[in-house]
Amino acid sequence: MGSRAVPRGARLLIRALDPIWFPSDNFGPRRLGARPDLVVLHYTAMQTAEAARDWLCNPASGVSAHYVLGYDGTCWQLVTEEMRAWHAGLGAWGSVSEVNSRSIGIEIANTGDEPFPEPQMAALEVLLSSILARWSIPPERVIGHACMAPGRKIDPGPLFDWPRLVARGLAVAAGPAAPGDFLGDAHRFGYRAGADQLPALLKSFRDRFRPGASGPLCDEDRALMAGLAARWPAT
């Protein structure tokens, strides 16, 4: 799993989840000796977890992830955490422009238009808890694929239960502040989208922090983004 010593609490969590080793050949070393300090959550956009798992192990796909979570909470590990899985693609978060080398990728079985079931979310909580403990990753470094690639990616989408992860200390929520410069605050929080990508950035932000919101950029968006930037500026 990780190259560092695993705390006893994390070992118990790992044992409870019991990932199934299902190795993919689609991986390589992390570049320049990088270690993971981000977790990127995806959905598979396929009909079954097994189909997604097999695709991520197919050399023809050119993609992989460290973990796949099934609807029933089954967890497959495809790549060891110290290695670089091919899940993130083009995108950036904060100063990190080569996300694959700095992240652990979790693919969650979901078509993109359905809720995430209880067994799956419970398994995700256990898996995330162990990863964050093992690599000393803070909850603000748990992001969605859409966060690092707005416009290109939308997963894990507006139906994903971010508040549940926030309640368990496994992700962060937007706290209000005085409305500010939305794009500037977005950059301070970690988003790297430019001014020409504002619609995509706004959708990515709202899907995670204001699901169901619509219409043009407003002061509520600006206030929530200002709160995120003030409390959790990205590195």
SERO-4910 file (N, C-alpha, C, O; in steps of 0.05 Angstrom, whole numbers):
BEGIN
 pado doro    nc1    nc2    nc3   cac1   cac2   cac3    cc1    cc2    cc3    oc1    oc2    oc3
  Met    A     17    -24      0      0      0      0     18     25      0     31     30    -20
  Gly    A     20     40     22     37     63     22     65     56     31     70     34     41
  Ser    A     84     74     27    112     68     33    118     75     62    139     68     72
  Arg    A    101     91     75    106     99    102     92     80    122     75     65    114
  Ala    A    100     81    147     87     65    168     57     72    169     50     96    168
  Val    A     40     52    172     11     57    173      3     57    203      7     38    217
  Pro    A    -10     79    212    -20     80    239    -39     57    246    -52     47    228
  Arg    A    -39     49    271    -56     27    279    -85     31    271    -98     13    261
  Gly    A    -96     55    276   -124     61    268   -129     57    239   -149     46    231
  Ala    A   -109     66    222   -112     62    194   -111     33    186   -125     24    168
  Arg    A    -94     17    200    -92    -12    194   -119    -25    199   -127    -42    184
  Leu    A   -132    -17    221   -158    -29    227   -179    -22    206   -195    -39    198
  Leu    A   -178      3    196   -196     11    175   -191     -5    149   -210    -14    136
  Ile    A   -166     -8    142   -159    -23    118   -169    -52    120   -181    -62    101
  Arg    A   -166    -64    144   -175    -91    148   -205    -93    145   -216   -112    134
  Ala    A   -219    -73    155   -248    -73    153   -258    -71    124   -278    -84    117
  Leu    A   -244    -56    108   -252    -53     80   -243    -77     63   -258    -86     46
  Asp    A   -219    -87     68   -208   -111     55   -209   -108     24   -223   -122     11
  Pro    A   -193    -89     13   -192    -86    -16   -183   -112    -30   -167   -127    -19
  Ile    A   -195   -117    -53   -188   -141    -69   -166   -132    -89   -170   -114   -105
  Trp    A   -144   -146    -89   -122   -139   -107   -129   -149   -135   -133   -173   -139
  Phe    A   -130   -130   -154   -137   -136   -182   -119   -119   -199   -127    -97   -208
  Pro    A    -94   -128   -204    -74   -110   -214    -78   -101   -243    -86   -117   -260
  Ser    A    -72    -76   -248    -71    -64   -274    -42    -60   -282    -25    -55   -265
  Asp    A    -37    -63   -308    -10    -57   -318     -6    -28   -326     15    -20   -334
  Asn    A    -28    -12   -323    -27     16   -331    -18     34   -308    -34     46   -295
  Phe    A      8     34   -304     19     51   -282     49     55   -288     60     43   -306
  Gly    A     61     72   -272     90     77   -273     99     91   -248     83     94   -230
  Pro    A    124     98   -246    134    112   -222    124    140   -221    119    153   -242
  Arg    A    121    150   -197    114    179   -194    138    195   -202    161    189   -195
  Arg    A    134    217   -216    155    232   -228    170    249   -207    157    260   -189
  Leu    A    196    251   -210    213    268   -194    210    261   -164    213    279   -147
  Gly    A    205    236   -158    203    227   -130    179    238   -115    180    239    -91
  Ala    A    158    246   -129    135    257   -116    121    237    -99    123    213   -103
  Arg    A    107    247    -79     90    230    -62     62    241    -63     58    264    -68
  Pro    A     42    224    -58     14    234    -60      7    253    -38     11    248    -15
  Asp    A     -4    276    -46    -15    295    -27    -43    305    -36    -53    325    -26
  Leu    A    -55    291    -55    -82    297    -64    -97    270    -67    -84    249    -72
  Val    A   -123    271    -64   -140    248    -72   -161    259    -91   -174    279    -86
  Val    A   -163    246   -114   -182    254   -135   -204    233   -137   -199    210   -142
  Leu    A   -229    243   -134   -252    225   -136   -265    227   -164   -268    249   -175
  His    A   -271    204   -175   -283    202   -202   -308    186   -200   -313    171   -181
  Tyr    A   -325    187   -221   -345    166   -225   -338    152   -252   -325    164   -269
  Thr    A   -347    127   -254   -337    110   -276   -352    116   -302   -341    112   -324
  Ala    A   -377    126   -301   -394    130   -325   -397    105   -341   -399    106   -366
  Met    A   -398     82   -328   -403     56   -341   -425     42   -326   -432     49   -303
  Gln    A   -437     21   -338   -460      9   -327   -454     -9   -303   -471    -12   -286
  Thr    A   -431    -20   -302   -424    -37   -279   -396    -31   -269   -379    -20   -284
  Ala    A   -391    -36   -244   -365    -32   -232   -344    -51   -245   -321    -44   -249
  Glu    A   -353    -75   -251   -335    -95   -263   -325    -86   -290   -302    -90   -297
  Ala    A   -344    -75   -306   -336    -65   -333   -315    -43   -330   -296    -42   -346
  Ala    A   -319    -25   -311   -300     -3   -307   -273    -14   -297   -252     -6   -307
  Arg    A   -275    -32   -278   -250    -45   -268   -234    -58   -291   -210    -54   -293
  Asp    A   -248    -73   -307   -234    -87   -329   -222    -68   -349   -201    -72   -360
  Trp    A   -237    -46   -355   -226    -26   -374   -201    -12   -363   -183     -7   -378
  Leu    A   -201     -7   -337   -178      6   -324   -154    -13   -323   -132     -4   -317
  Cys    A   -159    -38   -327   -137    -58   -328   -129    -66   -356   -110    -81   -360
  Asn    A   -143    -56   -376   -138    -63   -404   -115    -45   -415   -118    -21   -415
  Pro    A    -93    -57   -424    -71    -41   -434    -80    -22   -457    -68     -1   -461
  Ala    A   -101    -30   -472   -110    -13   -494   -123     13   -485   -125     32   -500
  Ser    A   -132     13   -460   -146     37   -450   -128     60   -444   -136     84   -447
  Gly    A   -103     54   -435    -85     76   -427    -93     91   -402    -83    112   -397
  Val    A   -111     79   -386   -121     92   -362   -121     71   -339   -121     47   -344
  Ser    A   -121     82   -315   -123     64   -291   -131     82   -267   -135    106   -270
  Ala    A   -132     70   -245   -137     84   -219   -125     67   -197   -119     43   -202
  His    A   -122     78   -174   -112     62   -152   -134     43   -141   -129     20   -134
  Tyr    A   -159     54   -141   -181     38   -129   -206     42   -146   -210     62   -160
  Val    A   -223     21   -146   -250     21   -157   -269     13   -135   -265     -8   -122
  Leu    A   -291     28   -131   -311     21   -111   -337     13   -125   -348     29   -141
  Gly    A   -347    -11   -119   -372    -20   -130   -396     -9   -116   -393      3    -95
  Tyr    A   -419    -13   -127   -444     -4   -115   -449    -16    -88   -460     -3    -70
  Asp    A   -440    -41    -84   -445    -55    -59   -423    -51    -39   -423    -63    -18
  Gly    A   -404    -33    -45   -381    -28    -27   -357    -44    -32   -336    -41    -19
  Thr    A   -358    -63    -52   -334    -78    -59   -312    -59    -68   -318    -40    -84
  Cys    A   -288    -64    -59   -266    -46    -66   -244    -63    -79   -234    -82    -67
  Trp    A   -237    -55   -103   -214    -67   -117   -191    -48   -117   -194    -24   -123
  Gln    A   -167    -58   -111   -143    -41   -114   -128    -50   -139   -121    -74   -142
  Leu    A   -123    -31   -157   -111    -38   -183    -82    -30   -185    -66    -42   -199
  Val    A    -74    -10   -169    -47      1   -170    -39      7   -141    -55     18   -126
  Thr    A    -14      0   -133     -5      7   -107     -3     37   -104      4     51   -123
  Glu    A     -7     47    -80     -8     75    -75     18     90    -81     18    113    -88
  Glu    A     40     76    -77     66     90    -82     71     94   -112     90    109   -119
  Met    A     56     81   -129     60     83   -158     40    104   -170     20    111   -157
  Arg    A     46    112   -194     31    132   -209     10    119   -226     16    107   -247
  Ala    A    -16    121   -219    -38    111   -236    -45    133   -256    -39    156   -252
  Trp    A    -58    124   -277    -64    143   -300    -94    150   -299   -110    140   -316
  His    A   -102    166   -280   -130    172   -276   -138    201   -280   -161    207   -287
  Ala    A   -119    220   -277   -126    248   -276   -126    262   -303   -143    278   -309
  Gly    A   -107    255   -320   -105    268   -346    -97    298   -343    -84    306   -324
  Leu    A   -104    313   -364    -97    342   -364   -113    357   -343   -137    352   -339
  Gly    A   -100    375   -329   -113    391   -309    -93    399   -287    -69    391   -289
  Ala    A   -102    413   -267    -84    423   -246   -100    430   -222   -124    434   -223
  Trp    A    -86    430   -199    -98    440   -174    -77    455   -159    -56    444   -152
  Gly    A    -82    480   -154    -62    496   -141    -37    497   -158    -38    503   -182
  Ser    A    -14    491   -145     11    491   -159     17    465   -173     38    462   -186
  Val    A     -1    445   -169      4    418   -180     -7    417   -208    -31    417   -213
  Ser    A     11    414   -227      3    412   -255      5    384   -266     -6    378   -287
  Glu    A     19    367   -252     21    339   -261      8    322   -239     21    311   -221
  Val    A    -19    322   -240    -35    312   -218    -31    282   -214    -31    273   -191
  Asn    A    -27    266   -235    -23    237   -231      0    231   -212     -2    212   -196
  Ser    A     21    246   -213     45    240   -196     40    249   -167     55    240   -149
  Arg    A     20    265   -162     16    276   -135    -10    266   -123    -18    277   -102
  Ser    A    -23    247   -135    -50    240   -125    -55    210   -124    -40    194   -136
  Ile    A    -76    203   -109    -87    176   -109   -115    179   -121   -131    196   -113
  Gly    A   -121    162   -141   -146    163   -155   -166    142   -147   -158    118   -146
  Ile    A   -190    149   -141   -211    131   -133   -234    133   -154   -246    154   -157
  Glu    A   -240    111   -168   -262    110   -187   -286     98   -172   -284     75   -161
  Ile    A   -308    112   -172   -332    104   -158   -353     96   -179   -360    112   -197
  Ala    A   -363     71   -178   -382     61   -198   -407     78   -197   -421     79   -177
  Asn    A   -413     91   -219   -437    108   -221   -439    117   -250   -419    123   -263
  Thr    A   -464    118   -261   -468    126   -288   -467    156   -292   -465    166   -314
  Gly    A   -469    171   -270   -469    200   -271   -497    212   -267   -499    237   -264
  Asp    A   -518    196   -268   -545    207   -264   -561    191   -243   -585    189   -245
  Glu    A   -547    181   -224   -560    165   -203   -547    170   -176   -523    179   -175
  Pro    A   -561    166   -154   -549    170   -128   -527    150   -122   -526    128   -134
  Phe    A   -510    156   -103   -489    138    -94   -500    123    -70   -505    135    -49
  Pro    A   -502     96    -71   -515     81    -50   -500     80    -24   -475     84    -24
  Glu    A   -514     75     -3   -503     74     24   -478     56     27   -458     65     37
  Pro    A   -479     30     18   -455     13     21   -431     25      7   -408     22     18
  Gln    A   -435     37    -15   -413     49    -30   -401     73    -15   -376     75    -13
  Met    A   -418     90     -5   -408    114      9   -395    105     36   -375    118     44
  Ala    A   -406     85     49   -393     75     74   -365     65     68   -346     69     83
  Ala    A   -362     50     45   -336     40     38   -317     62     31   -293     61     38
  Leu    A   -327     83     17   -311    106     10   -300    120     35   -277    128     36
  Glu    A   -317    123     55   -308    135     81   -285    120     93   -265    132    101
  Val    A   -287     93     93   -265     77    105   -240     80     88   -218     84     99
  Leu    A   -243     78     62   -219     80     44   -206    107     47   -182    109     49
  Leu    A   -222    128     45   -211    155     48   -197    159     75   -175    171     76
  Ser    A   -210    150     96   -198    153    123   -170    141    124   -151    152    135
  Ser    A   -167    117    112   -142    104    113   -121    118     96    -98    120    104
  Ile    A   -129    127     72   -110    141     55   -101    167     67    -77    172     67
  Leu    A   -119    183     78   -111    208     90    -93    204    113    -74    219    117
  Ala    A    -99    184    130    -81    178    153    -54    169    144    -33    177    155
  Arg    A    -53    152    124    -28    140    115     -9    160    103     15    158    107
  Trp    A    -20    179     88     -3    198     74     -4    226     85      7    245     74
  Ser    A    -17    229    108    -20    256    121    -31    277    102    -21    299    100
  Ile    A    -52    269     88    -66    287     69    -89    301     84   -106    287     95
  Pro    A    -90    328     84   -112    341     97   -138    340     80   -136    336     56
  Pro    A   -161    343     93   -186    340     78   -190    360     55   -204    354     36
  Glu    A   -178    384     56   -181    403     35   -167    393      9   -171    405    -12
  Arg    A   -150    373     11   -136    362    -12   -152    338    -24   -141    324    -41
  Val    A   -176    334    -16   -194    314    -28   -212    330    -48   -228    347    -40
  Ile    A   -209    324    -74   -222    340    -94   -236    321   -114   -231    297   -114
  Gly    A   -254    332   -130   -266    317   -152   -250    321   -178   -235    340   -181
  His    A   -255    302   -196   -242    305   -222   -249    332   -235   -233    344   -249
  Ala    A   -274    340   -232   -283    366   -243   -269    389   -231   -267    410   -244
  Cys    A   -260    387   -206   -246    409   -193   -220    415   -208   -213    439   -211
  Met    A   -205    395   -216   -179    399   -228   -181    401   -259   -161    409   -271
  Ala    A   -204    395   -271   -207    397   -300   -235    407   -307   -250    394   -321
  Pro    A   -243    431   -297   -270    441   -303   -275    445   -332   -257    454   -347
  Gly    A   -298    436   -341   -304    437   -370   -297    412   -384   -313    402   -401
  Arg    A   -274    401   -378   -266    375   -390   -279    352   -376   -286    332   -388
  Lys    A   -282    354   -350   -293    332   -333   -315    344   -315   -313    367   -307
  Ile    A   -335    327   -309   -356    336   -291   -359    318   -266   -374    324   -248
  Asp    A   -344    296   -266   -348    277   -243   -333    287   -218   -313    301   -220
  Pro    A   -343    279   -195   -365    259   -190   -393    270   -192   -412    256   -185
  Gly    A   -397    295   -201   -423    305   -208   -439    316   -185   -432    313   -161
  Pro    A   -462    329   -191   -478    342   -170   -493    324   -152   -503    333   -131
  Leu    A   -495    298   -158   -509    279   -141   -491    266   -120   -500    251   -102
  Phe    A   -465    272   -122   -446    260   -102   -450    273    -75   -455    298    -74
  Asp    A   -448    258    -54   -455    267    -27   -430    279    -13   -419    267      5
  Trp    A   -421    302    -23   -399    316    -10   -405    323     19   -387    320     36
  Pro    A   -429    332     26   -434    339     55   -429    315     74   -421    319     96
  Arg    A   -434    291     64   -429    268     81   -399    266     87   -391    260    110
  Leu    A   -382    270     67   -353    269     72   -344    292     90   -327    288    107
  Val    A   -356    315     86   -350    338    103   -356    332    133   -340    338    151
  Ala    A   -379    319    138   -388    313    165   -369    293    178   -366    293    203
  Arg    A   -355    277    162   -335    258    173   -307    269    173   -288    254    180
  Gly    A   -303    294    166   -277    306    165   -260    296    142   -235    296    144
  Leu    A   -272    287    120   -258    276     98   -258    295     73   -248    288     52
  Ala    A   -270    318     76   -271    338     55   -279    364     68   -284    365     92
  Val    A   -279    386     53   -286    412     65   -310    424     52   -317    418     29
  Ala    A   -324    442     67   -347    456     57   -341    485     54   -322    495     65
  Ala    A   -357    499     38   -354    528     34   -367    543     57   -391    540     62
  Gly    A   -351    559     71   -362    576     92   -364    605     81   -346    614     68
  Pro    A   -386    619     86   -390    645     74   -370    666     85   -360    664    107
  Ala    A   -365    685     68   -348    708     74   -359    731     58   -379    728     43
  Ala    A   -346    754     60   -355    777     44   -349    771     15   -328    761      8
  Pro    A   -368    776     -3   -364    770    -31   -339    784    -42   -333    807    -35
  Gly    A   -324    769    -58   -299    780    -68   -296    775    -98   -316    773   -113
  Asp    A   -272    773   -107   -266    768   -135   -268    738   -140   -250    723   -131
  Phe    A   -289    729   -153   -294    700   -155   -271    685   -168   -262    665   -158
  Leu    A   -261    695   -190   -239    681   -204   -213    682   -188   -199    662   -187
  Gly    A   -207    705   -177   -183    707   -161   -184    689   -136   -164    675   -130
  Asp    A   -207    688   -123   -210    670   -100   -210    641   -108   -199    624    -93
  Ala    A   -221    635   -131   -220    608   -141   -191    598   -145   -185    576   -138
  His    A   -174    616   -156   -146    609   -159   -132    605   -132   -116    587   -130
  Arg    A   -139    621   -113   -127    618    -87   -135    592    -74   -120    579    -60
  Phe    A   -160    583    -78   -169    558    -67   -157    534    -81   -152    513    -69
  Gly    A   -151    536   -107   -139    514   -122   -147    511   -150   -132    500   -166
  Tyr    A   -171    522   -158   -180    520   -186   -160    535   -204   -150    556   -196
  Arg    A   -155    524   -228   -136    537   -246   -149    548   -271   -135    556   -290
  Ala    A   -175    548   -273   -189    557   -297   -184    586   -302   -182    602   -283
  Gly    A   -182    594   -327   -179    622   -335   -206    636   -338   -227    624   -336
  Ala    A   -204    662   -344   -229    677   -347   -247    667   -369   -271    669   -368
  Asp    A   -234    656   -390   -250    646   -413   -264    620   -405   -281    610   -421
  Gln    A   -258    608   -382   -270    583   -374   -290    588   -351   -297    569   -337
  Leu    A   -298    613   -347   -315    619   -324   -341    602   -323   -347    593   -301
  Pro    A   -355    598   -345   -379    581   -343   -373    553   -333   -388    542   -317
  Ala    A   -351    541   -343   -344    514   -334   -336    514   -305   -343    496   -290
  Leu    A   -321    534   -297   -312    537   -269   -337    539   -251   -338    527   -230
  Leu    A   -356    556   -258   -379    561   -242   -395    535   -239   -405    529   -217
  Lys    A   -398    519   -261   -412    494   -259   -398    474   -240   -410    462   -223
  Ser    A   -371    472   -243   -356    455   -226   -359    462   -197   -363    445   -179
  Phe    A   -357    488   -191   -360    498   -164   -388    493   -153   -391    483   -130
  Arg    A   -408    499   -169   -435    495   -159   -443    466   -155   -456    459   -136
  Asp    A   -434    449   -174   -439    420   -171   -429    410   -144   -442    392   -132
  Arg    A   -407    421   -135   -396    411   -109   -407    427    -85   -414    415    -65
  Phe    A   -408    453    -87   -414    470    -64   -442    482    -63   -451    490    -42
  Arg    A   -455    483    -87   -483    494    -88   -499    477   -107   -510    488   -127
  Pro    A   -502    451   -103   -516    434   -122   -545    444   -126   -559    450   -107
  Gly    A   -552    445   -151   -579    454   -159   -580    484   -165   -600    493   -176
  Ala    A   -559    499   -159   -559    528   -165   -557    532   -195   -545    516   -209
  Ser    A   -569    554   -204   -568    560   -233   -567    590   -236   -569    605   -216
  Gly    A   -566    599   -261   -565    628   -266   -537    639   -267   -518    624   -264
  Pro    A   -535    665   -271   -508    677   -273   -494    678   -246   -507    675   -225
  Leu    A   -468    682   -247   -452    686   -223   -465    706   -205   -473    728   -214
  Cys    A   -467    700   -179   -480    718   -160   -463    722   -135   -442    709   -132
  Asp    A   -472    739   -117   -457    745    -93   -455    720    -75   -436    718    -60
  Glu    A   -475    702    -75   -472    678    -59   -449    661    -68   -434    650    -52
  Asp    A   -446    659    -95   -422    644   -106   -397    658    -97   -378    645    -88
  Arg    A   -396    685   -100   -372    699    -93   -365    697    -63   -342    694    -55
  Ala    A   -386    697    -46   -381    695    -17   -371    668     -9   -352    666      7
  Leu    A   -382    647    -21   -373    620    -14   -345    615    -24   -329    602    -10
  Met    A   -339    624    -48   -312    620    -58   -292    636    -42   -270    627    -37
  Ala    A   -299    660    -33   -281    676    -16   -276    662     10   -253    662     20
  Gly    A   -296    649     21   -292    634     46   -273    610     42   -257    605     59
  Leu    A   -276    596     20   -258    574     14   -229    584     11   -211    572     23
  Ala    A   -225    605     -4   -198    616     -8   -185    626     17   -161    622     21
  Ala    A   -202    638     35   -191    649     60   -182    626     79   -162    629     93
  Arg    A   -198    605     80   -192    584     99   -173    562     89   -157    551    104
  Trp    A   -175    556     63   -159    534     52   -145    542     26   -150    530      5
  Pro    A   -127    561     27   -112    568      3    -94    544     -6    -81    532     11
  Ala    A    -95    538    -31    -80    515    -42    -50    521    -43    -42    543    -44
  Thr    A    -35    499    -43     -6    501    -46      2    487    -72     26    486    -78
***
